[in-house]
Amino acid sequence: MKKSVFVKMILPIFLCAVLLGLSGCSSEQSYSFGPNDDVSGFSSEYKADLQEKLNAAGNAPAGLSYYGYQTKFDDQGQLIVDGFFRNRTGDTITDLKCTITIMVDLITVAYGEFNIPESEFGTLKSGDSRPWTLIFTAEDVLAKDQDLSKYDVKVEATYKRV
């Protein structure tokens, strides 16, 4: 490969990747637990697993979002989604009131409203994530037969800034 081709094509790509890494796009992200979580009962392996899942999620979009990493249906037809609330609002937040939609392609699989008061959720700093399990009742599930290996989560939320 000629030196001029390397300088014109490869070097800019490498520098861009390095600069993105240095500008706050680190793969190490932070999470915290809510006030009702007994963290003394959580093993270091469990915490490391959570950290690995959060890092695999990539950078959170701006605003409040939810990243789900595991879904399952229970024997009552409820959809259980394990994941993280992710806060990139620029504010510390609490008292979440969310409408959350789980979608596969353009099909709504589940739709539910969640009111999570500060007494359960605590506060969440901007840039931080909170492990949280969402439970959609059988009535909230609209399309149980969808393959949930890849799905999107839409969050519409209001919250209190602290």
NUNUDO-949202 format. One record per residue (C-alpha): residue number from 1; residue in one letter; x, y, z. Coordinates in Angstrom, 3 decimals, padded with zeros to 6 digits. Each point is the difference from the previous one (the first is absolute). Example, Ala and Ser with C-alpha at 12.3 -4.5 7.8 and 13.67 -1.06 7.14 Angstrom:
// residues 2
[1; 'A'; [012.300; -004.500; 007.800]]
[2; 'S'; [001.370; 003.440; -000.660]]
This chain:
// residues 162
[1; 'M'; [000.000; 000.000; 000.000]]
[2; 'K'; [001.365; 003.401; -000.945]]
[3; 'K'; [000.670; 002.417; 002.824]]
[4; 'S'; [-002.329; 002.635; -001.476]]
[5; 'V'; [-002.921; -002.463; -000.038]]
[6; 'F'; [000.672; -000.878; 003.656]]
[7; 'V'; [000.103; 003.658; 001.020]]
[8; 'K'; [-003.135; 000.870; -001.970]]
[9; 'M'; [-002.158; -003.020; 000.921]]
[10; 'I'; [001.172; -002.051; 002.963]]
[11; 'L'; [001.503; 002.663; 002.257]]
[12; 'P'; [-003.164; 002.190; 000.130]]
[13; 'I'; [-002.150; -003.017; 000.934]]
[14; 'F'; [002.429; -000.985; 002.758]]
[15; 'L'; [000.177; 003.556; 001.353]]
[16; 'C'; [-003.768; 000.331; -000.042]]
[17; 'A'; [-000.376; -003.204; 002.033]]
[18; 'V'; [002.628; 001.186; 002.495]]
[19; 'L'; [-001.607; 003.426; 000.349]]
[20; 'L'; [-003.438; -001.511; 000.570]]
[21; 'G'; [001.458; -002.144; 002.757]]
[22; 'L'; [001.602; 003.037; 001.620]]
[23; 'S'; [-003.095; 002.183; -000.256]]
[24; 'G'; [-002.123; -001.836; 002.521]]
[25; 'C'; [-001.073; -002.966; -002.097]]
[26; 'S'; [001.614; -002.420; 002.409]]
[27; 'S'; [-001.365; -003.522; 000.124]]
[28; 'E'; [000.034; 000.085; 003.820]]
[29; 'Q'; [-003.326; 001.389; 001.153]]
[30; 'S'; [-001.383; 000.410; 003.488]]
[31; 'Y'; [-003.109; -001.325; 001.676]]
[32; 'S'; [-001.495; 000.301; 003.464]]
[33; 'F'; [-002.679; -001.825; 001.940]]
[34; 'G'; [-003.277; 001.325; 001.389]]
[35; 'P'; [-000.704; 000.661; 003.685]]
[36; 'N'; [-001.833; -003.309; 000.535]]
[37; 'D'; [002.773; -002.181; -001.447]]
[38; 'D'; [001.964; -001.938; 002.607]]
[39; 'V'; [003.383; 000.227; -001.716]]
[40; 'S'; [001.659; -002.038; 002.757]]
[41; 'G'; [-001.761; -003.028; -001.500]]
[42; 'F'; [001.373; 000.601; -003.508]]
[43; 'S'; [003.088; -002.023; -000.892]]
[44; 'S'; [002.979; 001.558; -001.714]]
[45; 'E'; [-000.724; -002.344; -002.946]]
[46; 'Y'; [-003.535; 001.395; -000.296]]
[47; 'K'; [001.308; 003.576; 000.075]]
[48; 'A'; [002.691; -000.821; -002.580]]
[49; 'D'; [-002.673; -001.587; -002.216]]
[50; 'L'; [-002.132; 003.148; 000.244]]
[51; 'Q'; [003.014; 002.144; -000.874]]
[52; 'E'; [000.760; -002.195; -003.006]]
[53; 'K'; [-003.599; 000.251; -001.231]]
[54; 'L'; [-000.023; 003.765; 000.442]]
[55; 'N'; [003.298; 000.427; -001.839]]
[56; 'A'; [-001.335; -002.173; -002.845]]
[57; 'A'; [-002.964; 002.378; -000.354]]
[58; 'G'; [002.238; 002.729; -001.391]]
[59; 'N'; [-000.590; 003.667; 000.588]]
[60; 'A'; [-003.459; 000.991; 001.176]]
[61; 'P'; [-002.025; 002.339; -002.186]]
[62; 'A'; [-000.775; 003.487; 001.282]]
[63; 'G'; [-002.885; 000.200; 002.461]]
[64; 'L'; [-001.435; -002.834; 002.070]]
[65; 'S'; [000.100; -003.424; -001.625]]
[66; 'Y'; [-000.343; -003.653; 000.892]]
[67; 'Y'; [002.391; -002.670; -001.244]]
[68; 'G'; [-001.345; -003.532; 000.356]]
[69; 'Y'; [002.430; -002.900; -000.017]]
[70; 'Q'; [-002.308; -002.924; 000.814]]
[71; 'T'; [-003.671; -000.788; -000.605]]
[72; 'K'; [-002.168; -002.920; 000.973]]
[73; 'F'; [-003.654; -000.900; 000.377]]
[74; 'D'; [-001.111; -001.484; 003.300]]
[75; 'D'; [-002.699; -002.666; 000.373]]
[76; 'Q'; [-002.666; 002.717; 000.482]]
[77; 'G'; [000.729; 001.600; -003.380]]
[78; 'Q'; [001.872; 002.976; 001.444]]
[79; 'L'; [002.998; 001.356; -001.881]]
[80; 'I'; [002.981; 000.570; 002.283]]
[81; 'V'; [002.773; 002.249; -001.318]]
[82; 'D'; [003.269; 000.369; 001.893]]
[83; 'G'; [002.058; 003.039; -000.875]]
[84; 'F'; [001.158; 003.465; 000.960]]
[85; 'F'; [-001.607; 003.403; 000.194]]
[86; 'R'; [002.651; 002.306; -001.469]]
[87; 'N'; [000.122; 003.701; 000.812]]
[88; 'R'; [001.556; 002.445; -002.426]]
[89; 'T'; [-002.341; 002.895; 000.748]]
[90; 'G'; [002.648; 002.267; 001.505]]
[91; 'D'; [-001.886; -000.082; 003.341]]
[92; 'T'; [-000.292; -002.273; 003.010]]
[93; 'I'; [-003.509; -001.458; -000.232]]
[94; 'T'; [-002.584; -001.873; 002.070]]
[95; 'D'; [-003.755; -000.765; 000.059]]
[96; 'L'; [-000.233; -001.602; -003.438]]
[97; 'K'; [-003.284; -000.204; -001.857]]
[98; 'C'; [000.605; -001.961; -003.174]]
[99; 'T'; [-001.860; -001.464; -002.906]]
[100; 'I'; [002.172; -002.769; -001.381]]
[101; 'T'; [-000.542; -001.849; -003.257]]
[102; 'I'; [001.844; -003.181; -000.993]]
[103; 'M'; [000.104; -000.388; -003.775]]
[104; 'V'; [001.281; -002.519; -002.521]]
[105; 'D'; [000.346; 001.681; -003.374]]
[106; 'L'; [-003.215; 002.048; -000.115]]
[107; 'I'; [-002.064; -002.382; 002.129]]
[108; 'T'; [-000.856; 001.036; 003.552]]
[109; 'V'; [000.660; -003.005; 002.223]]
[110; 'A'; [-000.794; 001.650; 003.340]]
[111; 'Y'; [-001.097; 003.402; 001.211]]
[112; 'G'; [-000.169; 001.089; 003.612]]
[113; 'E'; [-000.064; 002.950; 002.354]]
[114; 'F'; [002.406; 000.036; 002.927]]
[115; 'N'; [-000.066; 002.378; 002.967]]
[116; 'I'; [003.181; -000.377; 002.011]]
[117; 'P'; [000.142; 002.297; 003.032]]
[118; 'E'; [003.183; 001.230; 001.661]]
[119; 'S'; [-000.601; -002.374; 002.928]]
[120; 'E'; [000.534; -002.942; -002.418]]
[121; 'F'; [002.305; 001.477; -002.627]]
[122; 'G'; [002.093; 002.455; 001.961]]
[123; 'T'; [001.811; 002.636; -002.021]]
[124; 'L'; [002.028; -000.573; -003.153]]
[125; 'K'; [002.843; 002.310; -000.961]]
[126; 'S'; [000.473; 001.032; -003.601]]
[127; 'G'; [002.393; -002.410; -001.687]]
[128; 'D'; [-000.963; -002.823; 002.366]]
[129; 'S'; [-002.164; -003.099; -000.554]]
[130; 'R'; [-002.266; -001.967; 002.329]]
[131; 'P'; [-000.654; -003.750; -000.341]]
[132; 'W'; [-003.761; -000.450; -000.130]]
[133; 'T'; [-002.459; -002.746; -000.879]]
[134; 'L'; [-003.151; 000.953; -001.878]]
[135; 'I'; [-003.008; -002.291; 000.268]]
[136; 'F'; [-002.674; 000.327; -002.654]]
[137; 'T'; [-003.236; -001.695; 001.077]]
[138; 'A'; [-001.640; -002.516; -002.331]]
[139; 'E'; [-002.461; 002.770; -000.946]]
[140; 'D'; [002.943; 002.262; -000.983]]
[141; 'V'; [001.343; -002.653; -002.408]]
[142; 'L'; [-001.446; 000.487; -003.476]]
[143; 'A'; [002.088; -002.415; -002.098]]
[144; 'K'; [001.404; -002.894; 002.004]]
[145; 'D'; [001.099; -001.987; -003.060]]
[146; 'Q'; [002.808; 002.391; -001.019]]
[147; 'D'; [003.672; -000.979; 000.074]]
[148; 'L'; [001.518; 002.183; 002.725]]
[149; 'S'; [003.643; -000.694; -000.842]]
[150; 'K'; [000.093; 003.552; -001.443]]
[151; 'Y'; [-002.427; 002.649; 001.153]]
[152; 'D'; [-000.227; 003.749; 000.479]]
[153; 'V'; [-001.137; 001.853; 003.096]]
[154; 'K'; [-001.791; 003.327; -000.302]]
[155; 'V'; [-000.198; 002.107; 003.153]]
[156; 'E'; [-002.211; 003.036; 000.489]]
[157; 'A'; [000.637; 001.358; 003.474]]
[158; 'T'; [-000.491; 002.797; 002.417]]
[159; 'Y'; [002.097; 000.280; 003.149]]
[160; 'K'; [000.911; 002.351; 002.762]]
[161; 'R'; [003.322; 001.812; -000.209]]
[162; 'V'; [001.866; 000.009; 003.292]]
